[in-house]
Amino acid sequence: MAQPTTLITPAENRFFRLSEQARRQTTLKQINRLLYDHVTVKADSDFLQPTVRNLIMHDHADWLTACSHEWQLLASLPYVINQNDDRQAWQHCELCHKPVRYEYHVQNKHDQRELVVGSECVKKFMNAETRYLMVITTEENFYAVAQYQRLTAQAPTVPTIMFTKPLLPQLPSDWQPQVRQVQTTTNTTVTTYLRRRTTALPLTELRPTLTTYDQLVAQEKQVIADRVATTKAQAQAAQTQVRQAAQTAAVNAEQQLRTSPAYQRYLRQLATIIVLRPERSLAREKFSELNSPVKGRPLLNAYQFGVIVAEYAQTGQIQVRRLAMLKRDFVQDLNQVTQQLDQQQTTRFYDDVFNSCWGWTYHQQAAQISDWQRLLSTRWGQVLALADLQALAALTTSTTIKASLERHPASALKTALLARLTAQPDLAPIVRTRLSKAELRQFCDRELAASASASVFVTTFDRYYQLKAARQAMYRETLTYYYVAQHSSADHQAALAQLQWLLKS
């Protein structure tokens, strides 16, 4: 059966607790109480919480490294060799508690605490600098530690050059041979200096190498700064690209919406209500019956629509500058469609006034009065009276009509009808270029009985309506069939069904 993994040995425990600065400055402080309560910590210890176990396994190596930099060999007495062959007379390592013949004396850099440590614990717990001095002090020069400390006091970058692995890693590969040369030269110069006892520091020999190192450090800083700037520029470029893509997508979506049939239909529905200039309450009621082409956030709400209706009734335009939440493109589109529709309906109104008075032939006076009442119920007809239209219809020449209009108080009516009289001096009908199903039915109801034949029926239609060629032809054919069917004593519905059957066959 496999033995449970030891996460913290007794020697490591003591090393961690003695390295106070490192313990305070790393995540090691999170298990401070645990170190004092339990000398050994194993993976299956019942007191060990899973989160603490994960922390130890993740940060253990970093703790050892941080603590190792807190200790150095004691310059005045780096090591002692016990001359007694009896192990009972040997001192014990203060970390692992084993008897040691070679006593290495280490000192805490912060509180000057001194420890006696065996060579194995030096190798295990001390950093590369201390291990290097241990070897060279033992083999070459007892005073190497003191010499090394004097040298590093004058040249503080020497330890960094000698023991940092890798040195200046951010420099590009073409700079690395120079970095290795600096490290090799420094190691060689310092090792040569430490192998014998001397008071002369090798600063002259080290100066060119240290100067080169400073230049390399500056170069690495520049490389890092350039990379940071490049990364930042790339991030900004990516953000700009994302922003532009989002803007493009939004513009495309907006363009697709504005050109969609649903959007155009919605504008037309809104404009149809606006040009009637209803009261706000009625406008909101009609608005509630419409469906917005945009799901989620509607193009406008009932309150905004009420403001628009009121504004258009007052100014004849839709601007709503104080409704900042509305999209300006939507406002412009709605204003354009509304004004176009208003112009069409205004034109249609005065065309109908002209036709109802002179252009159309009424076979029954009730039909003419019905048309006049329909016109008077619109917002354009509110300034007129039935008597006005009856008086105009009684006039039969352009001259008398113009003379009467010149005296008429309704300036809009006067201007519109005078313009139409100029274009239609013979009082011929003003033809329509649009036709709804309801209007087609009205035409049939009015002209069918009065038409002596299908050709007369169709000819009358041609006098009143001039649609696109294909549509005009279709209506001519439809009216012919309708006339024949209405004047037939046979069951024309059955005949129509038989015709549809034949066409399908």
C-alpha positions as semicolon CSV with decimal commas, in nm:
position;residue;x (nm);y (nm);z (nm)
1;M;0,000;0,000;0,000
2;A;0,139;0,342;-0,099
3;Q;0,241;0,568;0,185
4;P;0,052;0,898;0,211
5;T;0,238;1,196;0,067
6;T;0,405;1,425;0,320
7;L;0,322;1,780;0,226
8;I;0,534;1,956;0,494
9;T;0,818;1,778;0,675
10;P;0,930;1,876;1,029
11;A;1,246;2,038;0,881
12;E;1,040;2,241;0,634
13;N;0,802;2,339;0,914
14;R;1,086;2,482;1,123
15;F;1,240;2,652;0,819
16;F;0,908;2,820;0,736
17;R;0,850;2,937;1,094
18;L;1,205;3,074;1,128
19;S;1,178;3,267;0,798
20;E;0,948;3,531;0,937
21;Q;0,968;3,796;0,665
22;A;0,896;3,550;0,386
23;R;0,613;3,401;0,590
24;R;0,451;3,741;0,627
25;Q;0,487;3,841;0,265
26;T;0,356;3,525;0,095
27;T;0,053;3,299;0,115
28;L;0,251;3,103;0,375
29;K;0,093;3,332;0,635
30;Q;-0,243;3,163;0,567
31;I;-0,125;2,839;0,732
32;N;0,068;3,007;1,016
33;R;-0,149;2,851;1,286
34;L;-0,130;2,512;1,117
35;L;0,254;2,518;1,131
36;Y;0,252;2,573;1,505
37;D;-0,015;2,313;1,575
38;H;0,118;2,034;1,353
39;V;0,486;1,956;1,297
40;T;0,417;1,726;1,005
41;V;0,143;1,774;0,747
42;K;0,039;1,481;0,528
43;A;-0,203;1,469;0,239
44;D;-0,443;1,250;0,435
45;S;-0,419;1,433;0,767
46;D;-0,767;1,447;0,917
47;F;-0,717;1,807;1,029
48;L;-0,635;1,923;0,674
49;Q;-0,914;2,096;0,483
50;P;-0,924;2,043;0,104
51;T;-0,870;2,412;0,030
52;V;-0,561;2,421;0,256
53;R;-0,430;2,099;0,099
54;N;-0,464;2,255;-0,248
55;L;-0,290;2,572;-0,129
56;I;0,009;2,378;0,009
57;M;0,043;2,166;-0,303
58;H;0,024;2,471;-0,528
59;D;0,252;2,715;-0,337
60;H;0,497;2,484;-0,154
61;A;0,786;2,537;-0,398
62;D;0,733;2,915;-0,400
63;W;0,748;2,921;-0,019
64;L;1,081;2,738;-0,014
65;T;1,225;2,979;-0,271
66;A;1,104;3,289;-0,086
67;C;1,238;3,165;0,247
68;S;1,576;3,066;0,101
69;H;1,648;3,427;0,009
70;E;1,608;3,531;0,371
71;W;1,927;3,348;0,480
72;Q;2,299;3,381;0,413
73;L;2,620;3,226;0,541
74;L;2,764;3,399;0,846
75;A;3,070;3,591;0,722
76;S;3,262;3,571;1,048
77;L;3,215;3,196;1,089
78;P;3,068;3,036;0,778
79;Y;3,139;2,676;0,883
80;V;3,304;2,460;1,146
81;I;3,433;2,104;1,113
82;N;3,390;1,897;1,428
83;Q;3,719;1,713;1,482
84;N;3,568;1,452;1,714
85;D;3,494;1,119;1,549
86;D;3,226;1,039;1,802
87;R;2,884;1,128;1,656
88;Q;2,756;1,182;2,008
89;A;2,980;1,488;2,030
90;W;2,851;1,644;1,711
91;Q;2,598;1,927;1,708
92;H;2,256;1,871;1,559
93;C;2,123;2,054;1,255
94;E;1,860;2,298;1,380
95;L;1,633;2,212;1,090
96;C;1,640;1,834;1,053
97;H;1,784;1,763;1,403
98;K;2,039;1,515;1,266
99;P;2,398;1,518;1,402
100;V;2,633;1,700;1,161
101;R;3,010;1,708;1,145
102;Y;3,020;2,000;0,903
103;E;2,838;2,282;1,073
104;Y;2,729;2,563;0,844
105;H;2,636;2,882;1,022
106;V;2,362;3,077;0,850
107;Q;2,220;3,412;0,949
108;N;1,880;3,569;0,885
109;K;1,926;3,890;0,687
110;H;1,643;4,065;0,870
111;D;1,671;3,977;1,239
112;Q;2,031;3,836;1,245
113;R;1,911;3,507;1,395
114;E;2,188;3,244;1,357
115;L;2,137;2,873;1,287
116;V;2,363;2,572;1,266
117;V;2,264;2,378;0,955
118;G;2,405;2,063;0,805
119;S;2,533;2,048;0,449
120;E;2,231;1,851;0,329
121;C;1,992;2,111;0,466
122;V;2,202;2,390;0,316
123;K;2,166;2,222;-0,022
124;K;1,793;2,168;0,033
125;F;1,683;2,494;0,191
126;M;1,934;2,765;0,092
127;N;1,938;2,949;-0,238
128;A;2,194;2,916;-0,519
129;E;2,405;3,202;-0,384
130;T;2,444;3,040;-0,042
131;R;2,516;2,698;-0,193
132;Y;2,782;2,849;-0,417
133;L;2,951;3,022;-0,122
134;M;2,928;2,702;0,082
135;V;3,127;2,513;-0,179
136;I;3,386;2,778;-0,248
137;T;3,434;2,858;0,120
138;T;3,485;2,493;0,206
139;E;3,720;2,417;-0,079
140;E;3,917;2,736;-0,134
141;N;3,895;3,027;0,107
142;F;3,748;3,041;0,456
143;Y;3,698;3,415;0,421
144;A;3,517;3,396;0,087
145;V;3,182;3,496;0,236
146;A;3,325;3,814;0,388
147;Q;3,501;3,898;0,062
148;Y;3,183;3,831;-0,134
149;Q;2,981;4,061;0,091
150;R;3,238;4,341;0,051
151;L;3,225;4,297;-0,325
152;T;2,845;4,294;-0,352
153;A;2,826;4,603;-0,134
154;Q;3,021;4,783;-0,409
155;A;2,866;4,597;-0,703
156;P;2,509;4,504;-0,597
157;T;2,415;4,363;-0,938
158;V;2,671;4,079;-0,914
159;P;2,434;3,833;-0,732
160;T;2,163;3,900;-0,987
161;I;2,399;3,830;-1,276
162;M;2,546;3,516;-1,121
163;F;2,239;3,342;-0,981
164;T;1,934;3,456;-1,179
165;K;1,820;3,177;-1,410
166;P;1,736;3,268;-1,676
167;L;1,898;3,610;-1,685
168;L;1,713;3,882;-1,879
169;P;1,466;3,636;-2,035
170;Q;1,266;3,904;-2,216
171;L;1,552;3,991;-2,450
172;P;1,518;3,847;-2,803
173;S;1,726;3,543;-2,896
174;D;1,987;3,746;-3,086
175;W;2,078;3,919;-2,758
176;Q;2,109;3,600;-2,555
177;P;2,476;3,521;-2,652
178;Q;2,573;3,858;-2,507
179;V;2,373;3,781;-2,192
180;R;2,546;3,446;-2,150
181;Q;2,882;3,613;-2,204
182;V;2,809;3,865;-1,927
183;Q;2,706;3,585;-1,691
184;T;3,007;3,369;-1,772
185;T;3,255;3,655;-1,737
186;T;3,105;3,767;-1,407
187;N;3,107;3,413;-1,264
188;T;3,466;3,359;-1,370
189;T;3,587;3,693;-1,231
190;V;3,409;3,656;-0,897
191;T;3,508;3,291;-0,852
192;T;3,873;3,375;-0,923
193;Y;3,853;3,657;-0,669
194;L;3,700;3,434;-0,399
195;R;3,942;3,145;-0,433
196;R;4,213;3,326;-0,239
197;R;4,214;3,561;0,051
198;T;4,253;3,921;-0,063
199;T;4,137;4,271;0,018
200;A;4,158;4,399;-0,341
201;L;3,816;4,407;-0,505
202;P;3,798;4,311;-0,876
203;L;3,596;4,618;-0,965
204;T;3,823;4,716;-1,254
205;E;3,790;4,373;-1,410
206;L;3,413;4,370;-1,357
207;R;3,339;4,724;-1,474
208;P;3,310;4,652;-1,853
209;T;3,090;4,350;-1,786
210;L;2,868;4,539;-1,539
211;T;2,838;4,827;-1,787
212;T;2,730;4,582;-2,056
213;Y;2,481;4,430;-1,812
214;D;2,329;4,773;-1,737
215;Q;2,293;4,829;-2,110
216;L;2,127;4,492;-2,150
217;V;1,889;4,570;-1,863
218;A;1,796;4,898;-2,033
219;Q;1,748;4,711;-2,359
220;E;1,523;4,454;-2,193
221;K;1,316;4,733;-2,036
222;Q;1,278;4,885;-2,381
223;V;1,181;4,549;-2,528
224;I;0,922;4,502;-2,254
225;A;0,792;4,855;-2,303
226;D;0,769;4,797;-2,679
227;R;0,583;4,471;-2,626
228;V;0,347;4,636;-2,382
229;A;0,290;4,919;-2,630
230;T;0,238;4,669;-2,912
231;T;0,000;4,463;-2,702
232;K;-0,186;4,775;-2,601
233;A;-0,201;4,893;-2,962
234;Q;-0,323;4,550;-3,073
235;A;-0,583;4,548;-2,797
236;Q;-0,697;4,897;-2,897
237;A;-0,701;4,794;-3,263
238;A;-0,904;4,485;-3,173
239;Q;-1,143;4,698;-2,966
240;T;-1,170;4,945;-3,252
241;Q;-1,236;4,661;-3,494
242;V;-1,500;4,514;-3,266
243;R;-1,652;4,858;-3,220
244;Q;-1,651;4,923;-3,594
245;A;-1,796;4,578;-3,662
246;A;-2,068;4,645;-3,407
247;Q;-2,136;4,986;-3,562
248;T;-2,143;4,834;-3,911
249;A;-2,376;4,560;-3,793
250;A;-2,598;4,820;-3,627
251;V;-2,599;5,035;-3,941
252;N;-2,678;4,732;-4,159
253;A;-2,952;4,621;-3,923
254;E;-3,092;4,973;-3,921
255;Q;-3,075;4,990;-4,299
256;Q;-3,242;4,650;-4,334
257;L;-3,515;4,762;-4,096
258;R;-3,573;5,090;-4,276
259;T;-3,604;4,916;-4,613
260;S;-3,819;4,631;-4,486
261;P;-4,185;4,609;-4,592
262;A;-4,293;4,578;-4,227
263;Y;-4,120;4,906;-4,137
264;Q;-4,262;5,089;-4,436
265;R;-4,609;4,952;-4,358
266;Y;-4,576;5,065;-3,996
267;L;-4,476;5,417;-4,104
268;R;-4,775;5,428;-4,335
269;Q;-5,008;5,313;-4,058
270;L;-4,875;5,580;-3,822
271;A;-4,893;5,847;-4,091
272;T;-5,252;5,750;-4,170
273;I;-5,347;5,833;-3,812
274;I;-5,133;6,148;-3,788
275;V;-5,269;6,320;-4,100
276;L;-5,621;6,290;-3,960
277;R;-5,503;6,506;-3,665
278;P;-5,719;6,327;-3,404
279;E;-5,734;6,406;-3,033
280;R;-5,453;6,255;-2,827
281;S;-5,676;6,001;-2,658
282;L;-5,809;5,875;-2,992
283;A;-5,457;5,875;-3,140
284;R;-5,329;5,660;-2,852
285;E;-5,623;5,423;-2,888
286;K;-5,553;5,374;-3,259
287;F;-5,180;5,345;-3,187
288;S;-5,242;5,059;-2,944
289;E;-5,391;4,856;-3,230
290;L;-5,066;4,866;-3,431
291;N;-4,780;4,617;-3,413
292;S;-4,423;4,748;-3,405
293;P;-4,185;4,587;-3,660
294;V;-3,912;4,582;-3,393
295;K;-3,930;4,317;-3,124
296;G;-3,814;4,399;-2,773
297;R;-3,773;4,778;-2,772
298;P;-4,053;4,947;-2,973
299;L;-3,973;5,238;-3,202
300;L;-4,200;5,464;-2,994
301;N;-4,464;5,445;-2,722
302;A;-4,817;5,580;-2,689
303;Y;-4,710;5,896;-2,506
304;Q;-4,451;5,981;-2,771
305;F;-4,703;5,917;-3,045
306;G;-4,946;6,154;-2,875
307;V;-4,678;6,424;-2,873
308;I;-4,610;6,362;-3,242
309;V;-4,978;6,388;-3,336
310;A;-5,014;6,716;-3,145
311;E;-4,695;6,859;-3,294
312;Y;-4,794;6,773;-3,651
313;A;-5,137;6,925;-3,601
314;Q;-4,972;7,251;-3,490
315;T;-4,671;7,277;-3,722
316;G;-4,727;7,034;-4,009
317;Q;-4,392;6,869;-3,930
318;I;-4,255;6,595;-3,704
319;Q;-3,934;6,693;-3,524
320;V;-3,995;6,611;-3,153
321;R;-3,658;6,752;-3,045
322;R;-3,750;6,717;-2,680
323;L;-3,805;6,341;-2,711
324;A;-3,437;6,247;-2,709
325;M;-3,508;5,873;-2,680
326;L;-3,651;5,853;-3,032
327;K;-3,413;5,763;-3,314
328;R;-3,361;6,056;-3,543
329;D;-3,373;5,839;-3,857
330;F;-3,711;5,706;-3,752
331;V;-3,840;6,058;-3,686
332;Q;-3,716;6,175;-4,028
333;D;-3,869;5,873;-4,202
334;L;-4,202;5,920;-4,026
335;N;-4,204;6,292;-4,105
336;Q;-4,132;6,222;-4,473
337;V;-4,397;5,951;-4,508
338;T;-4,652;6,159;-4,317
339;Q;-4,597;6,468;-4,529
340;Q;-4,614;6,262;-4,848
341;L;-4,937;6,098;-4,736
342;D;-5,076;6,433;-4,623
343;Q;-4,996;6,583;-4,963
344;Q;-5,153;6,284;-5,141
345;Q;-5,469;6,305;-4,933
346;T;-5,488;6,682;-4,972
347;T;-5,452;6,643;-5,346
348;R;-5,708;6,365;-5,342
349;F;-5,952;6,578;-5,143
350;Y;-5,948;6,870;-5,387
351;D;-5,954;6,631;-5,685
352;D;-6,266;6,475;-5,533
353;V;-6,422;6,817;-5,473
354;F;-6,362;6,907;-5,838
355;N;-6,492;6,572;-5,965
356;S;-6,795;6,566;-5,735
357;C;-6,895;6,914;-5,852
358;W;-6,821;6,891;-6,226
359;G;-6,613;6,596;-6,342
360;W;-6,827;6,298;-6,248
361;T;-7,171;6,228;-6,382
362;Y;-7,417;6,144;-6,108
363;H;-7,724;5,950;-6,207
364;Q;-7,884;6,014;-5,867
365;Q;-7,851;6,332;-5,666
366;A;-7,836;6,130;-5,343
367;A;-7,505;5,977;-5,456
368;Q;-7,358;6,322;-5,514
369;I;-7,475;6,446;-5,175
370;S;-7,330;6,133;-5,014
371;D;-6,991;6,211;-5,168
372;W;-7,011;6,572;-5,049
373;Q;-7,094;6,466;-4,695
374;R;-6,798;6,229;-4,697
375;L;-6,571;6,515;-4,807
376;L;-6,710;6,755;-4,549
377;S;-6,637;6,502;-4,269
378;T;-6,262;6,519;-4,334
379;R;-6,032;6,775;-4,176
380;W;-5,999;6,960;-4,508
381;G;-6,374;6,998;-4,540
382;Q;-6,434;7,142;-4,195
383;V;-6,416;7,502;-4,327
384;L;-6,680;7,427;-4,593
385;A;-7,056;7,372;-4,589
386;L;-7,284;7,162;-4,808
387;A;-7,430;7,481;-4,951
388;D;-7,084;7,587;-5,074
389;L;-7,045;7,270;-5,276
390;Q;-7,403;7,285;-5,409
391;A;-7,347;7,643;-5,521
392;L;-7,026;7,551;-5,702
393;A;-7,186;7,249;-5,869
394;A;-7,464;7,471;-6,004
395;L;-7,207;7,663;-6,210
396;T;-7,138;7,503;-6,548
397;T;-6,862;7,710;-6,712
398;S;-6,503;7,777;-6,616
399;T;-6,561;8,153;-6,630
400;T;-6,849;8,154;-6,383
401;I;-6,675;7,906;-6,156
402;K;-6,355;8,118;-6,146
403;A;-6,554;8,428;-6,073
404;S;-6,730;8,255;-5,784
405;L;-6,408;8,114;-5,646
406;E;-6,240;8,454;-5,650
407;R;-6,501;8,567;-5,396
408;H;-6,482;8,249;-5,185
409;P;-6,341;8,299;-4,831
410;A;-6,168;7,956;-4,814
411;S;-5,830;8,046;-4,963
412;A;-5,703;7,685;-4,975
413;L;-6,012;7,571;-5,164
414;K;-5,990;7,870;-5,399
415;T;-5,623;7,811;-5,481
416;A;-5,665;7,435;-5,532
417;L;-5,975;7,454;-5,752
418;L;-5,843;7,742;-5,964
419;A;-5,531;7,536;-6,038
420;R;-5,747;7,241;-6,143
421;L;-5,970;7,461;-6,358
422;T;-5,661;7,581;-6,539
423;A;-5,563;7,220;-6,609
424;Q;-5,921;7,105;-6,685
425;P;-6,096;7,405;-6,847
426;D;-6,348;7,173;-7,011
427;L;-6,446;7,039;-6,666
428;A;-6,340;6,686;-6,764
429;P;-6,285;6,444;-6,475
430;I;-5,948;6,444;-6,299
431;V;-5,848;6,083;-6,344
432;R;-5,728;5,879;-6,051
433;T;-5,411;5,670;-6,063
434;R;-5,499;5,461;-5,757
435;L;-5,799;5,245;-5,691
436;S;-5,904;5,052;-5,380
437;K;-6,150;4,764;-5,372
438;A;-6,403;4,977;-5,188
439;E;-6,379;5,246;-5,458
440;L;-6,419;4,984;-5,732
441;R;-6,733;4,857;-5,563
442;Q;-6,870;5,211;-5,535
443;F;-6,803;5,269;-5,904
444;C;-6,990;4,951;-5,994
445;D;-7,285;5,036;-5,771
446;R;-7,312;5,383;-5,927
447;E;-7,250;5,312;-6,298
448;L;-7,376;4,959;-6,358
449;A;-7,745;5,047;-6,386
450;A;-7,675;5,361;-6,587
451;S;-7,456;5,190;-6,848
452;A;-7,638;5,070;-7,158
453;S;-7,369;4,814;-7,240
454;A;-7,049;4,662;-7,111
455;S;-6,846;4,886;-7,342
456;V;-7,012;5,197;-7,199
457;F;-6,946;5,061;-6,850
458;V;-6,576;5,012;-6,927
459;T;-6,544;5,341;-7,112
460;T;-6,678;5,528;-6,811
461;F;-6,421;5,351;-6,596
462;D;-6,144;5,463;-6,834
463;R;-6,263;5,826;-6,803
464;Y;-6,235;5,814;-6,424
465;Y;-5,930;5,591;-6,370
466;Q;-5,593;5,558;-6,543
467;L;-5,390;5,289;-6,368
468;K;-5,078;5,111;-6,485
469;A;-5,136;4,940;-6,819
470;A;-5,146;4,582;-6,690
471;R;-5,368;4,672;-6,398
472;Q;-5,596;4,883;-6,616
473;A;-5,638;4,593;-6,857
474;M;-5,717;4,354;-6,572
475;Y;-5,985;4,586;-6,436
476;R;-6,136;4,638;-6,781
477;E;-6,171;4,262;-6,821
478;T;-6,307;4,223;-6,470
479;L;-6,567;4,495;-6,525
480;T;-6,676;4,336;-6,853
481;Y;-6,732;4,001;-6,684
482;Y;-6,909;4,173;-6,398
483;Y;-7,142;4,364;-6,630
484;V;-7,229;4,052;-6,827
485;A;-7,285;3,852;-6,509
486;Q;-7,509;4,117;-6,354
487;H;-7,721;4,145;-6,671
488;S;-7,751;3,771;-6,722
489;S;-8,065;3,592;-6,615
490;A;-7,872;3,265;-6,575
491;D;-7,689;3,148;-6,265
492;H;-7,364;3,332;-6,324
493;Q;-7,216;3,203;-5,997
494;A;-7,246;2,847;-6,127
495;A;-7,100;2,956;-6,459
496;L;-6,808;3,120;-6,276
497;A;-6,744;2,801;-6,078
498;Q;-6,754;2,600;-6,404
499;L;-6,507;2,845;-6,561
500;Q;-6,268;2,813;-6,267
501;W;-6,292;2,433;-6,299
502;L;-6,205;2,451;-6,669
503;L;-5,910;2,681;-6,607
504;K;-5,773;2,444;-6,343
505;S;-5,813;2,150;-6,579
